[in-house]
Amino acid sequence: MEERPMPLTMVTPGEEVTLIRINGGRGVRSKLLSMGLIPGARIRVLSKNGAGPLLIVIKDTRLALGWGMACKILVKQ
């Protein structure tokens, strides 16, 4: 059975996931792509704080994403 993509905000801190796609307009996709968030990239969630920023690691780089932007990033285990 194939796993369904879930928003990055649903990932438990400490877990590593694979980016599947980014939902959103051209501006949002362009910004995230420029930060290295491309389909197939492995992302590890360091911490999340309710509606606050989500702290992630991608390729040895730490990024803080706003909750709304993180909701647009779909990932799978």
PDB file of N, CA, C and O in Angstrom:
ATOM      1  N   MET A   1       0.852  -1.188   0.000  1.00  0.00           N
ATOM      2  CA  MET A   1       0.000   0.000   0.000  1.00  0.00           C
ATOM      3  C   MET A   1       0.889   1.239   0.000  1.00  0.00           C
ATOM      4  O   MET A   1       1.824   1.343   0.795  1.00  0.00           O
ATOM      5  N   GLU A   2       0.594   2.167  -0.888  1.00  0.00           N
ATOM      6  CA  GLU A   2       1.395   3.375  -1.022  1.00  0.00           C
ATOM      7  C   GLU A   2       1.028   4.389   0.063  1.00  0.00           C
ATOM      8  O   GLU A   2      -0.142   4.590   0.389  1.00  0.00           O
ATOM      9  N   GLU A   3       2.063   5.016   0.607  1.00  0.00           N
ATOM     10  CA  GLU A   3       1.823   6.040   1.632  1.00  0.00           C
ATOM     11  C   GLU A   3       1.294   7.307   0.999  1.00  0.00           C
ATOM     12  O   GLU A   3       1.714   7.700  -0.089  1.00  0.00           O
ATOM     13  N   ARG A   4       0.374   7.935   1.689  1.00  0.00           N
ATOM     14  CA  ARG A   4      -0.165   9.218   1.217  1.00  0.00           C
ATOM     15  C   ARG A   4       0.722  10.341   1.713  1.00  0.00           C
ATOM     16  O   ARG A   4       1.185  10.308   2.853  1.00  0.00           O
ATOM     17  N   PRO A   5       0.967  11.338   0.868  1.00  0.00           N
ATOM     18  CA  PRO A   5       1.754  12.477   1.327  1.00  0.00           C
ATOM     19  C   PRO A   5       1.041  13.206   2.466  1.00  0.00           C
ATOM     20  O   PRO A   5      -0.189  13.244   2.521  1.00  0.00           O
ATOM     21  N   MET A   6       1.822  13.776   3.362  1.00  0.00           N
ATOM     22  CA  MET A   6       1.271  14.552   4.473  1.00  0.00           C
ATOM     23  C   MET A   6       2.014  15.878   4.543  1.00  0.00           C
ATOM     24  O   MET A   6       3.143  15.980   4.062  1.00  0.00           O
ATOM     25  N   PRO A   7       1.394  16.898   5.140  1.00  0.00           N
ATOM     26  CA  PRO A   7       2.090  18.175   5.287  1.00  0.00           C
ATOM     27  C   PRO A   7       3.274  18.033   6.246  1.00  0.00           C
ATOM     28  O   PRO A   7       3.242  17.229   7.178  1.00  0.00           O
ATOM     29  N   LEU A   8       4.297  18.813   6.004  1.00  0.00           N
ATOM     30  CA  LEU A   8       5.488  18.789   6.852  1.00  0.00           C
ATOM     31  C   LEU A   8       5.144  19.075   8.311  1.00  0.00           C
ATOM     32  O   LEU A   8       5.849  18.618   9.211  1.00  0.00           O
ATOM     33  N   THR A   9       4.087  19.812   8.551  1.00  0.00           N
ATOM     34  CA  THR A   9       3.685  20.152   9.920  1.00  0.00           C
ATOM     35  C   THR A   9       3.223  18.938  10.718  1.00  0.00           C
ATOM     36  O   THR A   9       3.128  19.011  11.943  1.00  0.00           O
ATOM     37  N   MET A  10       2.933  17.818  10.045  1.00  0.00           N
ATOM     38  CA  MET A  10       2.475  16.608  10.729  1.00  0.00           C
ATOM     39  C   MET A  10       3.629  15.703  11.179  1.00  0.00           C
ATOM     40  O   MET A  10       3.408  14.719  11.885  1.00  0.00           O
ATOM     41  N   VAL A  11       4.844  16.033  10.775  1.00  0.00           N
ATOM     42  CA  VAL A  11       6.001  15.185  11.084  1.00  0.00           C
ATOM     43  C   VAL A  11       6.449  15.415  12.524  1.00  0.00           C
ATOM     44  O   VAL A  11       6.526  16.550  12.993  1.00  0.00           O
ATOM     45  N   THR A  12       6.737  14.332  13.204  1.00  0.00           N
ATOM     46  CA  THR A  12       7.213  14.397  14.581  1.00  0.00           C
ATOM     47  C   THR A  12       8.670  14.834  14.608  1.00  0.00           C
ATOM     48  O   THR A  12       9.467  14.344  13.806  1.00  0.00           O
ATOM     49  N   PRO A  13       9.044  15.747  15.512  1.00  0.00           N
ATOM     50  CA  PRO A  13      10.451  16.143  15.610  1.00  0.00           C
ATOM     51  C   PRO A  13      11.355  14.919  15.773  1.00  0.00           C
ATOM     52  O   PRO A  13      11.058  14.001  16.537  1.00  0.00           O
ATOM     53  N   GLY A  14      12.465  14.936  15.033  1.00  0.00           N
ATOM     54  CA  GLY A  14      13.407  13.828  15.043  1.00  0.00           C
ATOM     55  C   GLY A  14      13.249  12.914  13.836  1.00  0.00           C
ATOM     56  O   GLY A  14      14.171  12.175  13.489  1.00  0.00           O
ATOM     57  N   GLU A  15      12.082  12.960  13.195  1.00  0.00           N
ATOM     58  CA  GLU A  15      11.841  12.105  12.023  1.00  0.00           C
ATOM     59  C   GLU A  15      12.465  12.705  10.774  1.00  0.00           C
ATOM     60  O   GLU A  15      12.607  13.921  10.647  1.00  0.00           O
ATOM     61  N   GLU A  16      12.835  11.814   9.850  1.00  0.00           N
ATOM     62  CA  GLU A  16      13.350  12.236   8.550  1.00  0.00           C
ATOM     63  C   GLU A  16      12.362  11.783   7.491  1.00  0.00           C
ATOM     64  O   GLU A  16      11.892  10.646   7.519  1.00  0.00           O
ATOM     65  N   VAL A  17      12.047  12.674   6.552  1.00  0.00           N
ATOM     66  CA  VAL A  17      11.054  12.406   5.518  1.00  0.00           C
ATOM     67  C   VAL A  17      11.589  12.857   4.157  1.00  0.00           C
ATOM     68  O   VAL A  17      12.612  13.536   4.073  1.00  0.00           O
ATOM     69  N   THR A  18      10.881  12.469   3.100  1.00  0.00           N
ATOM     70  CA  THR A  18      11.240  12.853   1.733  1.00  0.00           C
ATOM     71  C   THR A  18      10.213  13.827   1.195  1.00  0.00           C
ATOM     72  O   THR A  18       9.009  13.591   1.299  1.00  0.00           O
ATOM     73  N   LEU A  19      10.686  14.922   0.620  1.00  0.00           N
ATOM     74  CA  LEU A  19       9.787  15.915   0.037  1.00  0.00           C
ATOM     75  C   LEU A  19       9.185  15.346  -1.249  1.00  0.00           C
ATOM     76  O   LEU A  19       9.908  14.862  -2.120  1.00  0.00           O
ATOM     77  N   ILE A  20       7.872  15.406  -1.359  1.00  0.00           N
ATOM     78  CA  ILE A  20       7.152  14.904  -2.530  1.00  0.00           C
ATOM     79  C   ILE A  20       6.799  16.046  -3.478  1.00  0.00           C
ATOM     80  O   ILE A  20       7.105  15.995  -4.669  1.00  0.00           O
ATOM     81  N   ARG A  21       6.158  17.067  -2.942  1.00  0.00           N
ATOM     82  CA  ARG A  21       5.782  18.220  -3.777  1.00  0.00           C
ATOM     83  C   ARG A  21       5.462  19.414  -2.890  1.00  0.00           C
ATOM     84  O   ARG A  21       5.294  19.291  -1.677  1.00  0.00           O
ATOM     85  N   ILE A  22       5.385  20.575  -3.536  1.00  0.00           N
ATOM     86  CA  ILE A  22       5.036  21.818  -2.850  1.00  0.00           C
ATOM     87  C   ILE A  22       3.739  22.324  -3.461  1.00  0.00           C
ATOM     88  O   ILE A  22       3.658  22.556  -4.667  1.00  0.00           O
ATOM     89  N   ASN A  23       2.729  22.491  -2.621  1.00  0.00           N
ATOM     90  CA  ASN A  23       1.475  23.089  -3.060  1.00  0.00           C
ATOM     91  C   ASN A  23       1.583  24.589  -2.867  1.00  0.00           C
ATOM     92  O   ASN A  23       2.141  25.055  -1.875  1.00  0.00           O
ATOM     93  N   GLY A  24       1.059  25.327  -3.796  1.00  0.00           N
ATOM     94  CA  GLY A  24       1.099  26.774  -3.650  1.00  0.00           C
ATOM     95  C   GLY A  24       1.413  27.434  -4.967  1.00  0.00           C
ATOM     96  O   GLY A  24       1.647  26.775  -5.980  1.00  0.00           O
ATOM     97  N   GLY A  25       1.413  28.739  -4.932  1.00  0.00           N
ATOM     98  CA  GLY A  25       1.670  29.522  -6.132  1.00  0.00           C
ATOM     99  C   GLY A  25       3.131  29.517  -6.547  1.00  0.00           C
ATOM    100  O   GLY A  25       3.993  28.960  -5.867  1.00  0.00           O
ATOM    101  N   ARG A  26       3.377  30.140  -7.657  1.00  0.00           N
ATOM    102  CA  ARG A  26       4.717  30.203  -8.223  1.00  0.00           C
ATOM    103  C   ARG A  26       5.711  30.849  -7.264  1.00  0.00           C
ATOM    104  O   ARG A  26       6.852  30.398  -7.162  1.00  0.00           O
ATOM    105  N   GLY A  27       5.297  31.888  -6.568  1.00  0.00           N
ATOM    106  CA  GLY A  27       6.182  32.587  -5.640  1.00  0.00           C
ATOM    107  C   GLY A  27       6.642  31.705  -4.486  1.00  0.00           C
ATOM    108  O   GLY A  27       7.825  31.677  -4.147  1.00  0.00           O
ATOM    109  N   VAL A  28       5.700  30.990  -3.892  1.00  0.00           N
ATOM    110  CA  VAL A  28       6.020  30.099  -2.769  1.00  0.00           C
ATOM    111  C   VAL A  28       6.934  28.982  -3.246  1.00  0.00           C
ATOM    112  O   VAL A  28       7.945  28.687  -2.610  1.00  0.00           O
ATOM    113  N   ARG A  29       6.579  28.358  -4.367  1.00  0.00           N
ATOM    114  CA  ARG A  29       7.411  27.266  -4.891  1.00  0.00           C
ATOM    115  C   ARG A  29       8.816  27.762  -5.219  1.00  0.00           C
ATOM    116  O   ARG A  29       9.801  27.097  -4.900  1.00  0.00           O
ATOM    117  N   SER A  30       8.908  28.908  -5.846  1.00  0.00           N
ATOM    118  CA  SER A  30      10.207  29.458  -6.222  1.00  0.00           C
ATOM    119  C   SER A  30      11.073  29.724  -4.989  1.00  0.00           C
ATOM    120  O   SER A  30      12.262  29.402  -4.974  1.00  0.00           O
ATOM    121  N   LYS A  31      10.470  30.309  -3.963  1.00  0.00           N
ATOM    122  CA  LYS A  31      11.219  30.612  -2.734  1.00  0.00           C
ATOM    123  C   LYS A  31      11.737  29.334  -2.081  1.00  0.00           C
ATOM    124  O   LYS A  31      12.901  29.263  -1.687  1.00  0.00           O
ATOM    125  N   LEU A  32      10.871  28.322  -1.967  1.00  0.00           N
ATOM    126  CA  LEU A  32      11.278  27.073  -1.329  1.00  0.00           C
ATOM    127  C   LEU A  32      12.309  26.320  -2.162  1.00  0.00           C
ATOM    128  O   LEU A  32      13.245  25.739  -1.614  1.00  0.00           O
ATOM    129  N   LEU A  33      12.144  26.326  -3.476  1.00  0.00           N
ATOM    130  CA  LEU A  33      13.130  25.678  -4.343  1.00  0.00           C
ATOM    131  C   LEU A  33      14.497  26.343  -4.197  1.00  0.00           C
ATOM    132  O   LEU A  33      15.524  25.663  -4.191  1.00  0.00           O
ATOM    133  N   SER A  34      14.509  27.664  -4.081  1.00  0.00           N
ATOM    134  CA  SER A  34      15.783  28.379  -3.941  1.00  0.00           C
ATOM    135  C   SER A  34      16.460  28.073  -2.608  1.00  0.00           C
ATOM    136  O   SER A  34      17.666  28.280  -2.468  1.00  0.00           O
ATOM    137  N   MET A  35      15.701  27.582  -1.627  1.00  0.00           N
ATOM    138  CA  MET A  35      16.260  27.214  -0.323  1.00  0.00           C
ATOM    139  C   MET A  35      16.682  25.742  -0.296  1.00  0.00           C
ATOM    140  O   MET A  35      17.096  25.233   0.746  1.00  0.00           O
ATOM    141  N   GLY A  36      16.578  25.061  -1.438  1.00  0.00           N
ATOM    142  CA  GLY A  36      16.998  23.669  -1.512  1.00  0.00           C
ATOM    143  C   GLY A  36      15.900  22.664  -1.269  1.00  0.00           C
ATOM    144  O   GLY A  36      16.159  21.462  -1.225  1.00  0.00           O
ATOM    145  N   LEU A  37      14.680  23.134  -1.109  1.00  0.00           N
ATOM    146  CA  LEU A  37      13.549  22.232  -0.873  1.00  0.00           C
ATOM    147  C   LEU A  37      12.997  21.775  -2.217  1.00  0.00           C
ATOM    148  O   LEU A  37      12.054  22.357  -2.753  1.00  0.00           O
ATOM    149  N   ILE A  38      13.607  20.719  -2.749  1.00  0.00           N
ATOM    150  CA  ILE A  38      13.232  20.198  -4.051  1.00  0.00           C
ATOM    151  C   ILE A  38      12.677  18.782  -3.883  1.00  0.00           C
ATOM    152  O   ILE A  38      13.042  18.088  -2.934  1.00  0.00           O
ATOM    153  N   PRO A  39      11.801  18.346  -4.790  1.00  0.00           N
ATOM    154  CA  PRO A  39      11.271  16.987  -4.685  1.00  0.00           C
ATOM    155  C   PRO A  39      12.404  15.958  -4.605  1.00  0.00           C
ATOM    156  O   PRO A  39      13.378  16.022  -5.355  1.00  0.00           O
ATOM    157  N   GLY A  40      12.252  15.022  -3.688  1.00  0.00           N
ATOM    158  CA  GLY A  40      13.263  13.997  -3.468  1.00  0.00           C
ATOM    159  C   GLY A  40      14.224  14.317  -2.338  1.00  0.00           C
ATOM    160  O   GLY A  40      14.935  13.432  -1.862  1.00  0.00           O
ATOM    161  N   ALA A  41      14.257  15.571  -1.901  1.00  0.00           N
ATOM    162  CA  ALA A  41      15.166  15.981  -0.822  1.00  0.00           C
ATOM    163  C   ALA A  41      14.745  15.332   0.497  1.00  0.00           C
ATOM    164  O   ALA A  41      13.555  15.184   0.777  1.00  0.00           O
ATOM    165  N   ARG A  42      15.732  14.948   1.297  1.00  0.00           N
ATOM    166  CA  ARG A  42      15.479  14.395   2.632  1.00  0.00           C
ATOM    167  C   ARG A  42      15.470  15.548   3.632  1.00  0.00           C
ATOM    168  O   ARG A  42      16.368  16.390   3.631  1.00  0.00           O
ATOM    169  N   ILE A  43      14.460  15.575   4.472  1.00  0.00           N
ATOM    170  CA  ILE A  43      14.273  16.645   5.453  1.00  0.00           C
ATOM    171  C   ILE A  43      14.146  16.016   6.834  1.00  0.00           C
ATOM    172  O   ILE A  43      13.411  15.046   7.016  1.00  0.00           O
ATOM    173  N   ARG A  44      14.859  16.568   7.799  1.00  0.00           N
ATOM    174  CA  ARG A  44      14.697  16.125   9.194  1.00  0.00           C
ATOM    175  C   ARG A  44      14.111  17.283   9.983  1.00  0.00           C
ATOM    176  O   ARG A  44      14.632  18.397   9.947  1.00  0.00           O
ATOM    177  N   VAL A  45      13.037  17.018  10.688  1.00  0.00           N
ATOM    178  CA  VAL A  45      12.388  18.036  11.515  1.00  0.00           C
ATOM    179  C   VAL A  45      13.091  18.064  12.868  1.00  0.00           C
ATOM    180  O   VAL A  45      13.162  17.049  13.561  1.00  0.00           O
ATOM    181  N   LEU A  46      13.608  19.235  13.237  1.00  0.00           N
ATOM    182  CA  LEU A  46      14.274  19.379  14.531  1.00  0.00           C
ATOM    183  C   LEU A  46      13.277  19.735  15.621  1.00  0.00           C
ATOM    184  O   LEU A  46      13.280  19.133  16.695  1.00  0.00           O
ATOM    185  N   SER A  47      12.424  20.714  15.344  1.00  0.00           N
ATOM    186  CA  SER A  47      11.432  21.104  16.343  1.00  0.00           C
ATOM    187  C   SER A  47      10.271  21.815  15.670  1.00  0.00           C
ATOM    188  O   SER A  47      10.390  22.364  14.575  1.00  0.00           O
ATOM    189  N   LYS A  48       9.147  21.783  16.368  1.00  0.00           N
ATOM    190  CA  LYS A  48       7.975  22.534  15.909  1.00  0.00           C
ATOM    191  C   LYS A  48       7.254  23.050  17.135  1.00  0.00           C
ATOM    192  O   LYS A  48       7.273  22.435  18.201  1.00  0.00           O
ATOM    193  N   ASN A  49       6.621  24.188  16.957  1.00  0.00           N
ATOM    194  CA  ASN A  49       6.011  24.864  18.090  1.00  0.00           C
ATOM    195  C   ASN A  49       4.613  25.331  17.704  1.00  0.00           C
ATOM    196  O   ASN A  49       4.404  26.511  17.421  1.00  0.00           O
ATOM    197  N   GLY A  50       3.664  24.412  17.692  1.00  0.00           N
ATOM    198  CA  GLY A  50       2.281  24.789  17.391  1.00  0.00           C
ATOM    199  C   GLY A  50       2.153  25.562  16.105  1.00  0.00           C
ATOM    200  O   GLY A  50       2.380  25.017  15.024  1.00  0.00           O
ATOM    201  N   ALA A  51       1.795  26.819  16.203  1.00  0.00           N
ATOM    202  CA  ALA A  51       1.638  27.664  15.021  1.00  0.00           C
ATOM    203  C   ALA A  51       2.891  28.492  14.757  1.00  0.00           C
ATOM    204  O   ALA A  51       2.887  29.345  13.870  1.00  0.00           O
ATOM    205  N   GLY A  52       3.953  28.259  15.503  1.00  0.00           N
ATOM    206  CA  GLY A  52       5.202  29.001  15.318  1.00  0.00           C
ATOM    207  C   GLY A  52       6.074  28.364  14.260  1.00  0.00           C
ATOM    208  O   GLY A  52       5.624  27.482  13.529  1.00  0.00           O
ATOM    209  N   PRO A  53       7.316  28.801  14.170  1.00  0.00           N
ATOM    210  CA  PRO A  53       8.195  28.273  13.124  1.00  0.00           C
ATOM    211  C   PRO A  53       8.549  26.800  13.333  1.00  0.00           C
ATOM    212  O   PRO A  53       8.596  26.291  14.453  1.00  0.00           O
ATOM    213  N   LEU A  54       8.793  26.152  12.212  1.00  0.00           N
ATOM    214  CA  LEU A  54       9.224  24.763  12.175  1.00  0.00           C
ATOM    215  C   LEU A  54      10.710  24.791  11.850  1.00  0.00           C
ATOM    216  O   LEU A  54      11.107  25.403  10.858  1.00  0.00           O
ATOM    217  N   LEU A  55      11.527  24.154  12.647  1.00  0.00           N
ATOM    218  CA  LEU A  55      12.972  24.126  12.415  1.00  0.00           C
ATOM    219  C   LEU A  55      13.315  22.795  11.768  1.00  0.00           C
ATOM    220  O   LEU A  55      13.032  21.731  12.319  1.00  0.00           O
ATOM    221  N   ILE A  56      13.941  22.865  10.569  1.00  0.00           N
ATOM    222  CA  ILE A  56      14.285  21.654   9.830  1.00  0.00           C
ATOM    223  C   ILE A  56      15.759  21.665   9.450  1.00  0.00           C
ATOM    224  O   ILE A  56      16.427  22.698   9.506  1.00  0.00           O
ATOM    225  N   VAL A  57      16.253  20.480   9.058  1.00  0.00           N
ATOM    226  CA  VAL A  57      17.602  20.351   8.518  1.00  0.00           C
ATOM    227  C   VAL A  57      17.472  19.709   7.152  1.00  0.00           C
ATOM    228  O   VAL A  57      16.795  18.695   6.985  1.00  0.00           O
ATOM    229  N   ILE A  58      18.137  20.319   6.173  1.00  0.00           N
ATOM    230  CA  ILE A  58      18.199  19.760   4.837  1.00  0.00           C
ATOM    231  C   ILE A  58      19.628  19.938   4.349  1.00  0.00           C
ATOM    232  O   ILE A  58      20.110  21.064   4.233  1.00  0.00           O
ATOM    233  N   LYS A  59      20.302  18.839   4.064  1.00  0.00           N
ATOM    234  CA  LYS A  59      21.701  18.866   3.600  1.00  0.00           C
ATOM    235  C   LYS A  59      22.599  19.691   4.509  1.00  0.00           C
ATOM    236  O   LYS A  59      23.276  20.591   4.010  1.00  0.00           O
ATOM    237  N   ASP A  60      22.643  19.445   5.777  1.00  0.00           N
ATOM    238  CA  ASP A  60      23.495  20.152   6.743  1.00  0.00           C
ATOM    239  C   ASP A  60      23.137  21.624   6.925  1.00  0.00           C
ATOM    240  O   ASP A  60      23.912  22.368   7.525  1.00  0.00           O
ATOM    241  N   THR A  61      21.993  22.060   6.426  1.00  0.00           N
ATOM    242  CA  THR A  61      21.557  23.448   6.575  1.00  0.00           C
ATOM    243  C   THR A  61      20.291  23.483   7.411  1.00  0.00           C
ATOM    244  O   THR A  61      19.336  22.755   7.140  1.00  0.00           O
ATOM    245  N   ARG A  62      20.289  24.331   8.429  1.00  0.00           N
ATOM    246  CA  ARG A  62      19.092  24.516   9.251  1.00  0.00           C
ATOM    247  C   ARG A  62      18.254  25.642   8.678  1.00  0.00           C
ATOM    248  O   ARG A  62      18.769  26.695   8.301  1.00  0.00           O
ATOM    249  N   LEU A  63      16.953  25.401   8.619  1.00  0.00           N
ATOM    250  CA  LEU A  63      16.013  26.402   8.118  1.00  0.00           C
ATOM    251  C   LEU A  63      14.843  26.518   9.087  1.00  0.00           C
ATOM    252  O   LEU A  63      14.409  25.526   9.673  1.00  0.00           O
ATOM    253  N   ALA A  64      14.343  27.720   9.247  1.00  0.00           N
ATOM    254  CA  ALA A  64      13.124  27.957  10.017  1.00  0.00           C
ATOM    255  C   ALA A  64      12.039  28.341   9.022  1.00  0.00           C
ATOM    256  O   ALA A  64      12.186  29.294   8.257  1.00  0.00           O
ATOM    257  N   LEU A  65      10.952  27.588   9.046  1.00  0.00           N
ATOM    258  CA  LEU A  65       9.838  27.842   8.134  1.00  0.00           C
ATOM    259  C   LEU A  65       8.613  28.253   8.929  1.00  0.00           C
ATOM    260  O   LEU A  65       8.319  27.689   9.983  1.00  0.00           O
ATOM    261  N   GLY A  66       7.904  29.245   8.408  1.00  0.00           N
ATOM    262  CA  GLY A  66       6.639  29.612   9.017  1.00  0.00           C
ATOM    263  C   GLY A  66       5.644  28.471   8.877  1.00  0.00           C
ATOM    264  O   GLY A  66       5.742  27.664   7.953  1.00  0.00           O
ATOM    265  N   TRP A  67       4.694  28.405   9.790  1.00  0.00           N
ATOM    266  CA  TRP A  67       3.725  27.311   9.814  1.00  0.00           C
ATOM    267  C   TRP A  67       2.947  27.220   8.506  1.00  0.00           C
ATOM    268  O   TRP A  67       2.763  26.125   7.974  1.00  0.00           O
ATOM    269  N   GLY A  68       2.488  28.354   7.979  1.00  0.00           N
ATOM    270  CA  GLY A  68       1.712  28.360   6.736  1.00  0.00           C
ATOM    271  C   GLY A  68       2.504  27.816   5.568  1.00  0.00           C
ATOM    272  O   GLY A  68       1.969  27.069   4.749  1.00  0.00           O
ATOM    273  N   MET A  69       3.784  28.184   5.479  1.00  0.00           N
ATOM    274  CA  MET A  69       4.623  27.698   4.398  1.00  0.00           C
ATOM    275  C   MET A  69       4.890  26.200   4.568  1.00  0.00           C
ATOM    276  O   MET A  69       4.884  25.454   3.589  1.00  0.00           O
ATOM    277  N   ALA A  70       5.122  25.762   5.802  1.00  0.00           N
ATOM    278  CA  ALA A  70       5.389  24.348   6.067  1.00  0.00           C
ATOM    279  C   ALA A  70       4.177  23.485   5.719  1.00  0.00           C
ATOM    280  O   ALA A  70       4.336  22.325   5.339  1.00  0.00           O
ATOM    281  N   CYS A  71       2.977  24.035   5.845  1.00  0.00           N
ATOM    282  CA  CYS A  71       1.757  23.289   5.483  1.00  0.00           C
ATOM    283  C   CYS A  71       1.696  22.979   3.992  1.00  0.00           C
ATOM    284  O   CYS A  71       1.048  22.013   3.588  1.00  0.00           O
ATOM    285  N   LYS A  72       2.361  23.784   3.174  1.00  0.00           N
ATOM    286  CA  LYS A  72       2.337  23.603   1.724  1.00  0.00           C
ATOM    287  C   LYS A  72       3.336  22.560   1.229  1.00  0.00           C
ATOM    288  O   LYS A  72       3.307  22.172   0.061  1.00  0.00           O
ATOM    289  N   ILE A  73       4.230  22.101   2.131  1.00  0.00           N
ATOM    290  CA  ILE A  73       5.256  21.129   1.768  1.00  0.00           C
ATOM    291  C   ILE A  73       4.732  19.735   2.090  1.00  0.00           C
ATOM    292  O   ILE A  73       4.497  19.407   3.253  1.00  0.00           O
ATOM    293  N   LEU A  74       4.549  18.912   1.048  1.00  0.00           N
ATOM    294  CA  LEU A  74       4.050  17.555   1.250  1.00  0.00           C
ATOM    295  C   LEU A  74       5.194  16.575   1.220  1.00  0.00           C
ATOM    296  O   LEU A  74       6.057  16.620   0.344  1.00  0.00           O
ATOM    297  N   VAL A  75       5.185  15.678   2.205  1.00  0.00           N
ATOM    298  CA  VAL A  75       6.287  14.725   2.403  1.00  0.00           C
ATOM    299  C   VAL A  75       5.732  13.323   2.619  1.00  0.00           C
ATOM    300  O   VAL A  75       4.533  13.140   2.829  1.00  0.00           O
ATOM    301  N   LYS A  76       6.629  12.336   2.565  1.00  0.00           N
ATOM    302  CA  LYS A  76       6.275  10.971   2.936  1.00  0.00           C
ATOM    303  C   LYS A  76       7.440  10.376   3.714  1.00  0.00           C
ATOM    304  O   LYS A  76       8.569  10.860   3.636  1.00  0.00           O
ATOM    305  N   GLN A  77       7.147   9.321   4.463  1.00  0.00           N
ATOM    306  CA  GLN A  77       8.168   8.640   5.248  1.00  0.00           C
ATOM    307  C   GLN A  77       9.165   8.077   4.307  1.00  0.00           C
ATOM    308  O   GLN A  77      10.133   7.449   4.736  1.00  0.00           O
TER     309      GLN A  77
END
